């Protein structure tokens, strides 16, 4: 493969965001983030389209759904990472997206990223 896989992380809880980014980096992926707001994640997305995105549902400046909808429309796989909503609730709104509950074991995060890449 010609380029490294880029994973965008949007997470407003600093410790969780840093942990997610470290997990993704250790698995050999390139990380964009963590972005604490929808606006900063949107700006990063517009500059460099990621191969996969891990998005907290509730960010500092609102719900991430508009960004997720744009990404999915442009065929970027989205993995929702939420402490408020269950994976089933997310899947009801976004049937083609994956969802993880917080806290999520690092191995499961990586497995979902790899699964998303295979489906894209």
C-alpha positions as CSV (number, residue, x, y, z in Angstrom):
1,X,0.0,0.0,0.0
2,X,1.3,3.4,-1.0
3,X,0.4,5.5,2.0
4,X,-0.1,5.0,5.7
5,X,-3.6,4.6,6.9
6,X,-4.9,7.8,8.5
7,X,-7.4,7.6,11.3
8,X,-9.2,10.8,12.5
9,X,-10.1,10.8,16.2
10,X,-12.7,13.2,17.6
11,X,-12.9,13.0,21.3
12,X,-13.5,15.8,23.9
13,X,-12.3,13.9,27.0
14,X,-8.6,14.5,27.0
15,X,-7.5,11.2,28.6
16,X,-9.7,9.1,26.4
17,X,-8.6,11.0,23.3
18,X,-4.9,10.6,24.1
19,X,-5.4,6.9,24.9
20,X,-7.3,6.3,21.6
21,X,-4.6,8.1,19.7
22,X,-1.8,6.1,21.4
23,X,-3.6,2.8,20.7
24,X,-4.0,3.7,17.0
25,X,-0.4,4.8,16.7
26,X,0.9,1.7,18.4
27,X,-1.1,-0.4,15.8
28,X,0.9,1.3,13.0
29,X,-1.7,3.8,11.8
30,X,-1.3,7.6,11.3
31,X,-3.4,9.6,13.7
32,X,-5.2,12.9,13.1
33,X,-6.3,14.3,16.5
34,X,-7.7,14.1,19.0
35,X,-10.1,16.9,18.1
36,X,-12.2,18.2,20.9
37,X,-14.9,19.9,18.8
38,X,-17.0,19.2,15.8
39,X,-15.6,22.4,14.2
40,X,-12.0,21.4,14.6
41,X,-12.6,17.8,13.4
42,X,-14.5,19.2,10.4
43,X,-11.6,21.5,9.5
44,X,-9.1,18.6,9.8
45,X,-11.4,16.5,7.7
46,X,-11.5,19.1,5.0
47,X,-7.7,19.5,5.0
48,X,-6.8,15.8,4.9
49,X,-9.5,13.2,4.3
50,X,-8.9,10.2,6.6
51,X,-9.2,6.5,5.7
52,X,-11.3,5.9,8.9
53,X,-12.8,8.2,11.6
54,X,-13.5,7.4,15.3
55,X,-16.0,9.9,16.5
56,X,-17.3,10.6,20.0
57,X,-21.0,11.3,19.6
58,X,-21.0,14.4,21.9
59,X,-18.1,16.8,21.4
60,X,-17.4,20.1,23.1
61,X,-19.5,22.1,20.7
62,X,-22.3,19.7,19.9
63,X,-23.4,16.4,18.3
64,X,-21.0,14.9,15.7
65,X,-23.8,13.6,13.4
66,X,-23.5,16.3,10.6
67,X,-19.8,15.5,10.3
68,X,-20.4,11.8,10.4
69,X,-23.1,12.1,7.7
70,X,-20.7,14.0,5.4
71,X,-18.0,11.4,6.0
72,X,-20.3,8.5,5.2
73,X,-21.6,10.3,2.1
74,X,-18.0,10.5,0.9
75,X,-17.4,6.8,1.8
76,X,-15.2,7.3,4.8
77,X,-15.9,4.6,7.3
78,X,-17.1,5.9,10.7
79,X,-16.8,4.3,14.1
80,X,-18.8,6.0,16.8
81,X,-17.3,5.9,20.3
82,X,-19.8,6.9,22.9
83,X,-20.4,6.8,26.6
84,X,-24.0,8.2,26.3
85,X,-25.5,6.1,23.6
86,X,-25.4,2.3,23.2
87,X,-24.1,0.8,20.0
88,X,-27.7,-0.3,19.2
89,X,-28.9,3.3,19.5
90,X,-26.2,4.5,17.1
91,X,-26.8,1.6,14.7
92,X,-30.5,2.6,14.5
93,X,-29.6,6.0,13.2
94,X,-26.6,4.9,11.1
95,X,-27.0,1.3,10.1
96,X,-23.8,1.2,8.1
97,X,-21.6,2.6,10.9
98,X,-19.9,0.7,13.7
99,X,-20.2,1.7,17.3
100,X,-18.2,1.2,20.4
101,X,-19.1,1.9,24.0
102,X,-16.7,3.7,26.4
103,X,-14.6,2.4,27.9
104,X,-13.5,0.2,25.0
105,X,-10.5,-2.3,25.2
106,X,-7.7,-1.2,22.8
107,X,-7.8,-4.6,21.0
108,X,-11.4,-4.0,20.1
109,X,-10.7,-0.5,18.8
110,X,-8.0,-1.8,16.5
111,X,-10.2,-4.7,15.4
112,X,-13.0,-2.3,14.5
113,X,-10.6,0.0,12.5
114,X,-9.3,-3.0,10.6
115,X,-12.9,-4.2,10.0
116,X,-13.9,-0.7,8.7
117,X,-10.9,-0.7,6.3
118,X,-11.9,-4.0,4.9
119,X,-15.4,-2.9,4.3
120,X,-14.4,0.4,2.6
